[in-house]
């Protein structure tokens, strides 16, 4: 029995288990403390489960570590059933990472809250696993020029998901002002990618180097997940509650806004010549105030009523610029506009806290 390998397996098990338990604890605490923020709205329930899926992914790591430790202890790592089990465990881990990215705001748009694409990619992952398992019985441990053939599909899938995670976490931490953590996250995910290569190239590196890279990558990634969870708590704590916000549309390009948690009290905001942003915000307000719950959202994409998410961002940027808010009080898009799913967005302010001047309302309905 290789003591170095078993030391790695035991470290892998306990580090992953502790990380998973911490993520579960943070997730439970978040659900308890911020339930109204996560489940706002009568019809649309938005329970973010990204953190939960990251925790499940770590439990899969625990399972893989236990299997690896048992297999090495009884020295049966060359058996066919072990290869099949490893492929199944890797597939499960990839699925949990993908499901976690579905809830990450800064994930690529073809994944974030896009059920159709996530189901498609999940299907590809499962299909690849099935084909890999079938190939295991046909090819076994066959190698060509030091390349393990049955490892190719899994390494390609892991590379794809590492790329998605790297982009998502980098953008997330940069957006939250954690620049150092953003680079650490990318480094950890890159090490995770490198650690997979020894499964493909059997002569790559020494056993010590390969095991060291694996344990450093996974330890770093656990730490990154914990920082991500902590930053999510801070973000939720700083998100204005819907029942504290009030908006009053006074005239064309002119409105009055109140958000106490951001230090905004009856502040008048004049959009001036930026009437497009004002009209879009007014349209959101009209839908929220006068439509039924299922019709309060607006589709934002190239074929929707608002053609690009850039227009949503400009609304917030204009408000921040006009009010000259301090950095800690600056509004984010999610503070005023919530994402429902499938390119649908809705104003977060409660209908009873939205007021529109009657003359303005009549003029808007006539011109828009």
C-alpha positions as CSV (number, residue, x, y, z in Angstrom):
1,X,0.0,0.0,0.0
2,X,1.4,3.4,-1.1
3,X,1.6,5.5,2.1
4,X,1.8,8.8,0.2
5,X,-1.3,7.9,-1.8
6,X,-3.2,6.9,1.4
7,X,-2.1,10.1,3.1
8,X,-3.5,12.1,0.2
9,X,-6.8,10.1,0.3
10,X,-7.3,10.7,4.0
11,X,-6.5,14.4,3.8
12,X,-8.8,14.6,0.8
13,X,-11.6,13.0,2.7
14,X,-11.4,15.1,5.9
15,X,-10.8,18.4,4.1
16,X,-13.8,17.8,1.7
17,X,-16.0,16.7,4.6
18,X,-15.3,19.7,6.8
19,X,-15.7,22.0,3.8
20,X,-19.1,20.4,2.9
21,X,-20.3,20.6,6.5
22,X,-19.4,24.3,6.7
23,X,-21.2,25.1,3.5
24,X,-24.3,23.2,4.6
25,X,-24.2,25.2,7.9
26,X,-23.8,28.5,6.1
27,X,-26.6,27.6,3.6
28,X,-29.0,26.7,6.5
29,X,-28.2,29.9,8.3
30,X,-28.7,32.0,5.1
31,X,-32.1,30.3,4.4
32,X,-33.2,31.0,8.0
33,X,-32.1,34.7,8.2
34,X,-32.8,35.8,4.6
35,X,-35.8,33.8,3.7
36,X,-37.9,36.8,2.7
37,X,-35.2,38.1,0.3
38,X,-34.6,34.7,-1.3
39,X,-38.4,33.9,-1.7
40,X,-39.7,37.4,-2.5
41,X,-42.8,37.6,-4.6
42,X,-46.1,35.7,-4.4
43,X,-45.7,33.5,-7.4
44,X,-42.0,33.4,-8.2
45,X,-40.0,31.6,-5.6
46,X,-36.3,32.3,-5.9
47,X,-34.5,29.9,-3.6
48,X,-30.9,30.0,-4.5
49,X,-29.3,26.6,-4.2
50,X,-25.9,27.2,-5.7
51,X,-24.2,26.9,-2.3
52,X,-26.0,23.7,-1.6
53,X,-24.8,22.1,-4.8
54,X,-21.2,23.1,-4.1
55,X,-21.6,21.3,-0.8
56,X,-23.0,18.2,-2.5
57,X,-20.1,18.4,-4.9
58,X,-17.7,18.2,-1.9
59,X,-19.6,15.2,-0.5
60,X,-18.9,13.5,-3.8
61,X,-15.2,14.3,-3.2
62,X,-15.6,12.6,0.2
63,X,-17.1,9.6,-1.4
64,X,-14.4,9.4,-4.1
65,X,-11.7,9.7,-1.3
66,X,-13.3,6.8,0.6
67,X,-13.5,4.6,-2.5
68,X,-9.9,5.5,-3.4
69,X,-8.7,4.7,0.2
70,X,-10.5,1.4,0.3
71,X,-9.3,0.4,-3.2
72,X,-5.7,1.2,-2.4
73,X,-5.9,-0.6,1.0
74,X,-7.0,-3.8,-0.7
75,X,-4.8,-3.1,-3.7
76,X,-7.5,-3.6,-6.3
77,X,-7.1,-0.3,-8.1
78,X,-6.5,-2.1,-11.4
79,X,-10.0,-3.8,-11.4
80,X,-12.6,-2.9,-13.9
81,X,-15.3,-2.1,-11.4
82,X,-13.0,0.6,-9.9
83,X,-12.7,2.3,-13.2
84,X,-16.5,2.3,-13.7
85,X,-17.1,3.6,-10.2
86,X,-14.6,6.5,-10.7
87,X,-16.3,7.5,-13.9
88,X,-19.7,7.5,-12.2
89,X,-18.4,9.6,-9.3
90,X,-16.7,12.1,-11.6
91,X,-19.9,12.5,-13.6
92,X,-21.9,13.2,-10.4
93,X,-19.3,15.8,-9.3
94,X,-19.5,17.5,-12.7
95,X,-23.3,17.6,-12.5
96,X,-23.3,19.3,-9.1
97,X,-20.7,21.9,-10.3
98,X,-22.9,22.6,-13.3
99,X,-26.1,23.0,-11.2
100,X,-24.2,25.3,-8.8
101,X,-23.2,27.6,-11.7
102,X,-26.9,27.8,-12.7
103,X,-27.4,30.0,-9.6
104,X,-24.2,32.1,-10.0
105,X,-25.1,35.7,-11.2
106,X,-21.9,36.1,-13.1
107,X,-21.9,32.7,-14.8
108,X,-22.0,32.8,-18.6
109,X,-25.5,33.7,-19.8
110,X,-26.1,30.4,-21.6
111,X,-26.0,28.8,-18.1
112,X,-27.2,31.3,-15.6
113,X,-30.9,30.6,-14.9
114,X,-31.2,28.9,-18.3
115,X,-33.0,25.6,-17.6
116,X,-33.0,24.5,-21.2
117,X,-29.2,24.7,-21.7
118,X,-28.4,23.3,-18.2
119,X,-30.6,20.3,-19.0
120,X,-28.8,19.9,-22.4
121,X,-25.4,20.1,-20.9
122,X,-26.4,17.7,-18.1
123,X,-27.6,15.3,-20.7
124,X,-24.3,15.5,-22.5
125,X,-22.4,14.8,-19.2
126,X,-24.5,11.8,-18.5
127,X,-24.3,10.5,-22.1
128,X,-20.5,10.9,-22.0
129,X,-20.3,9.0,-18.7
130,X,-22.4,6.1,-20.2
131,X,-20.2,5.9,-23.3
132,X,-17.1,6.1,-21.1
133,X,-18.3,3.2,-19.0
134,X,-19.2,1.2,-22.1
135,X,-15.7,1.9,-23.5
136,X,-14.2,0.7,-20.2
137,X,-15.4,-2.8,-20.8
138,X,-14.2,-2.7,-24.4
139,X,-10.8,-0.8,-24.0
140,X,-10.0,-1.3,-20.3
141,X,-6.7,0.3,-19.3
142,X,-5.3,0.5,-22.9
143,X,-3.0,3.4,-23.5
144,X,-1.5,4.9,-26.7
145,X,1.7,6.9,-26.4
146,X,1.2,7.2,-22.6
147,X,-2.4,8.5,-23.0
148,X,-5.1,6.6,-21.2
149,X,-7.9,6.4,-23.7
150,X,-10.9,6.0,-21.3
151,X,-9.9,9.1,-19.4
152,X,-10.2,11.5,-22.4
153,X,-14.0,12.2,-22.2
154,X,-14.0,12.9,-18.5
155,X,-10.9,15.2,-18.7
156,X,-12.6,17.1,-21.6
157,X,-15.8,17.6,-19.5
158,X,-13.8,18.6,-16.4
159,X,-11.8,21.1,-18.5
160,X,-15.1,22.6,-19.8
161,X,-16.5,23.0,-16.4
162,X,-13.2,24.3,-14.9
163,X,-13.3,27.0,-17.6
164,X,-16.9,27.9,-16.7
165,X,-16.1,28.0,-13.0
166,X,-13.0,30.1,-13.6
167,X,-14.9,32.7,-15.6
168,X,-17.9,32.7,-13.2
169,X,-15.9,33.0,-9.9
170,X,-13.5,35.6,-11.3
171,X,-16.3,37.9,-12.4
172,X,-18.2,37.3,-9.2
173,X,-15.3,38.2,-6.9
174,X,-14.2,41.1,-9.0
175,X,-17.8,42.5,-9.0
176,X,-17.8,42.2,-5.2
177,X,-14.5,44.0,-4.8
178,X,-12.5,40.9,-3.8
179,X,-9.8,41.2,-6.5
180,X,-7.2,39.1,-4.6
181,X,-9.7,36.3,-4.0
182,X,-10.7,36.4,-7.7
183,X,-7.1,35.6,-8.8
184,X,-6.8,32.9,-6.0
185,X,-10.0,31.3,-7.3
186,X,-8.7,31.2,-10.9
187,X,-5.4,29.7,-9.6
188,X,-7.2,27.1,-7.6
189,X,-9.4,26.1,-10.5
190,X,-6.3,26.0,-12.8
191,X,-4.6,23.7,-10.3
192,X,-7.7,21.5,-10.3
193,X,-7.5,21.3,-14.1
194,X,-3.8,20.4,-13.9
195,X,-4.5,17.7,-11.3
196,X,-6.7,15.9,-13.8
197,X,-4.0,15.6,-16.4
198,X,-2.2,12.9,-14.5
199,X,-5.2,10.7,-15.1
200,X,-4.9,11.2,-18.8
201,X,-1.1,11.2,-19.3
202,X,0.1,8.3,-17.2
203,X,3.8,9.4,-17.3
204,X,3.1,13.0,-16.3
205,X,5.0,14.1,-13.2
206,X,5.9,12.1,-10.1
207,X,3.4,10.6,-7.7
208,X,4.5,13.1,-5.0
209,X,4.0,16.1,-7.3
210,X,0.6,14.9,-8.6
211,X,-0.7,14.2,-5.1
212,X,0.6,17.6,-3.9
213,X,-1.1,19.5,-6.7
214,X,-4.4,17.6,-6.0
215,X,-4.4,18.4,-2.3
216,X,-3.4,22.0,-2.8
217,X,-6.1,22.5,-5.5
218,X,-8.9,21.0,-3.5
219,X,-7.9,22.8,-0.2
220,X,-7.7,26.1,-2.1
221,X,-11.1,25.5,-3.8
222,X,-12.7,24.7,-0.4
223,X,-11.4,28.0,0.9
224,X,-12.7,29.8,-2.2
225,X,-16.2,28.3,-1.7
226,X,-16.2,29.5,1.9
227,X,-15.3,33.0,0.9
228,X,-18.0,32.9,-1.8
229,X,-20.5,31.8,0.8
230,X,-19.4,34.6,3.2
231,X,-19.6,37.2,0.4
232,X,-23.1,36.0,-0.4
233,X,-24.2,36.6,3.2
234,X,-22.8,40.1,3.1
235,X,-24.5,40.7,-0.3
236,X,-27.9,39.6,1.0
237,X,-27.5,41.7,4.2
238,X,-26.9,44.8,2.0
239,X,-29.8,44.1,-0.3
240,X,-32.6,46.5,0.3
241,X,-35.9,44.9,1.4
242,X,-38.8,45.4,-1.0
243,X,-41.0,46.9,1.7
244,X,-38.6,49.7,2.5
245,X,-38.3,51.1,-1.0
246,X,-40.6,53.7,-2.5
247,X,-40.6,55.3,-5.9
248,X,-42.7,58.2,-7.2
249,X,-42.7,59.2,-10.8
250,X,-43.3,63.0,-10.8
251,X,-42.9,64.1,-14.4
252,X,-41.0,63.1,-17.6
253,X,-37.4,62.2,-16.6
254,X,-38.1,63.1,-13.0
255,X,-38.8,60.8,-10.1
256,X,-38.4,60.6,-6.3
257,X,-36.7,57.6,-4.7
258,X,-36.5,56.3,-1.1
259,X,-34.2,53.5,0.0
260,X,-33.3,53.9,3.7
261,X,-30.7,51.1,3.8
262,X,-28.8,52.9,1.1
263,X,-29.1,56.4,2.7
264,X,-31.6,57.5,0.1
265,X,-34.5,59.5,1.5
266,X,-37.0,61.2,-0.9
267,X,-34.2,62.0,-3.3
268,X,-35.3,63.6,-6.5
269,X,-33.6,62.2,-9.6
270,X,-33.7,64.0,-12.9
271,X,-32.7,61.7,-15.8
272,X,-32.5,64.7,-18.1
273,X,-32.0,63.7,-21.7
274,X,-31.6,60.0,-20.8
275,X,-35.2,59.3,-21.5
276,X,-34.7,55.7,-22.7
277,X,-33.6,54.6,-19.2
278,X,-36.4,56.6,-17.6
279,X,-39.0,55.0,-19.9
280,X,-37.7,51.5,-19.2
281,X,-37.9,52.1,-15.5
282,X,-41.4,53.5,-15.8
283,X,-42.4,50.5,-17.8
284,X,-41.2,48.2,-15.1
285,X,-43.1,50.2,-12.5
286,X,-46.4,50.1,-14.5
287,X,-46.1,46.3,-14.9
288,X,-45.4,45.8,-11.2
289,X,-48.2,48.1,-10.1
290,X,-51.1,47.3,-12.4
291,X,-50.5,43.7,-13.7
292,X,-51.2,40.3,-12.2
293,X,-48.3,38.5,-10.6
294,X,-47.6,36.4,-13.6
295,X,-47.5,39.4,-15.9
296,X,-45.4,41.7,-13.9
297,X,-42.1,40.8,-15.5
298,X,-40.5,42.1,-18.8
299,X,-38.5,40.0,-21.2
300,X,-35.1,41.4,-21.8
301,X,-33.3,40.0,-24.8
302,X,-32.9,40.7,-28.5
303,X,-36.5,39.7,-29.2
304,X,-38.0,41.2,-26.0
305,X,-39.6,44.5,-25.1
306,X,-36.2,45.7,-23.8
307,X,-33.5,44.6,-26.2
308,X,-30.5,44.3,-24.0
309,X,-29.5,43.9,-20.3
310,X,-27.2,46.9,-20.9
311,X,-30.3,49.1,-20.7
312,X,-31.0,47.7,-17.2
313,X,-27.5,48.4,-16.0
314,X,-27.6,52.0,-17.4
315,X,-30.7,52.7,-15.3
316,X,-28.8,51.9,-12.1
317,X,-25.6,53.6,-13.3
318,X,-27.6,56.8,-14.0
319,X,-29.1,56.8,-10.6
320,X,-25.8,56.3,-8.9
321,X,-24.2,59.0,-11.0
322,X,-27.0,61.6,-10.3
323,X,-27.1,61.0,-6.6
324,X,-23.3,60.8,-6.3
325,X,-23.6,58.0,-3.8
326,X,-20.7,56.7,-1.7
327,X,-19.2,53.3,-2.8
328,X,-20.9,51.4,0.1
329,X,-24.3,52.9,-0.7
330,X,-24.2,52.6,-4.5
331,X,-27.1,50.6,-5.9
332,X,-26.6,47.4,-7.8
333,X,-29.0,46.2,-10.5
334,X,-30.3,43.4,-8.3
335,X,-31.3,46.0,-5.6
336,X,-34.1,47.4,-7.9
337,X,-34.6,44.8,-10.5
338,X,-34.8,41.0,-9.8
339,X,-34.2,38.3,-12.3
340,X,-37.1,35.8,-12.5
341,X,-35.7,33.4,-15.1
342,X,-35.7,32.8,-18.8
343,X,-34.8,36.4,-19.6
344,X,-37.6,37.8,-17.4
345,X,-37.0,40.7,-15.0
346,X,-39.2,42.5,-12.5
347,X,-39.1,45.6,-10.4
348,X,-38.5,44.6,-6.7
349,X,-40.4,47.6,-5.2
350,X,-43.9,46.6,-3.9
351,X,-46.9,47.7,-6.0
352,X,-48.3,49.8,-3.1
353,X,-45.0,51.7,-2.9
354,X,-45.1,52.8,-6.5
355,X,-46.8,56.1,-7.3
356,X,-47.2,57.6,-10.8
357,X,-48.5,61.1,-11.5
358,X,-51.8,60.8,-13.4
359,X,-50.9,63.2,-16.1
360,X,-47.6,61.4,-16.7
361,X,-49.4,58.1,-16.8
362,X,-51.9,59.3,-19.4
363,X,-49.1,60.8,-21.5
364,X,-46.9,57.6,-21.2
365,X,-49.8,55.4,-22.3
366,X,-50.4,57.6,-25.3
367,X,-46.8,57.9,-26.5
368,X,-45.4,54.5,-25.7
